[in-house]
Amino acid sequence: MTGLADKDLQAKISRRLRYYQDLGIQLFYKDRVAPAEALRAEAAPPAPVVAPTALKKAQPSWMGKAAAAKAAAAAPVREPLPVTPALTLFEAASRIENDTLERIRGDIGDCQRCRLCERRNTIVFGDGHARAELMFIGEGPGHDEDVQGLPFVGRAGKLLTQMIEAMGLARKDVYIANVVKCRPPENRTPEKDEVATCSAFLFRQIDVIRPKVIVCLGGVAAQALLNTNRSVSHFRGEWLEFRGSRLLATYHPAYLLRNPHAKGDVWKDLQKVMAALGLAGKKSRPV
């Protein structure tokens, strides 16, 4: 029995090692835990905060009259939270020198690593500018995304496009991705093991693009990146830090379709992003 158990364990270890190799991790050490202080020291200090009050402009048309009226009521500007989430061991190990989006897509291949592969039509990798200063991260593909192979192309995607254009940008200027790259059945919330399996590739995308600002759209994206179970309403609109980028979480466009009154809150969040990027019709970084 012991011999069978040993063979079972060896097979599991072999499968896990192949998975890490797919992610680009080649070397393993007995003592790989870096001190929290050293991991934090790798992250660049956050850029100075620019108050969004300087962005006094007409409320965009995508908000609707009711939401615009609510947003017009001046609310005190909260200072950003000085929070720097420590990198996990896996996140630190998954940083790969000279990585590219093409290499990441190749490593994903025809992914069969979790149950989401069973009913998907296509893998939705991501779309946009490979050196974008602004990156949007959502939950996972829906029906339209699963058919077209592109993120945010359904009703929620059209609203996101309007939001991006209201910021003075075009979709081609930003990068858009999801936490999981295959559509969950019936658009259910991704399970924790599915998020854990797929998010490692997302972290590599972030490291390659190196955006100045990441906007998490909805609770699933924020929870995956910040390693928390708190709902997005607990830290919506607060500046955080993730892998050298400034991170801000806000409501998902699909939520806004069901709750138009929340569009004013999201517009305030986007104004903070615009201020942080110095946006006044500014183009994204050149290739």
KADAVEN-V657937 format. One record per helix or strand. SS is the DSSP state (hx for helix, st for strand). FROM is the first residue (numbers start at 0). LEN is the number of residues. Records with the same first field share a line. If there is no record, write none. Layout:
SS = FROM-LEN, FROM-LEN
This chain:
hx = 1-21, 35-7, 51-3, 60-3, 64-8, 88-5, 100-8, 114-4, 142-6, 154-12, 170-3, 184-3, 191-18, 218-8, 231-3, 252-6, 259-18
st = 83-1, 126-2, 133-5, 174-4, 212-5, 239-3, 244-6
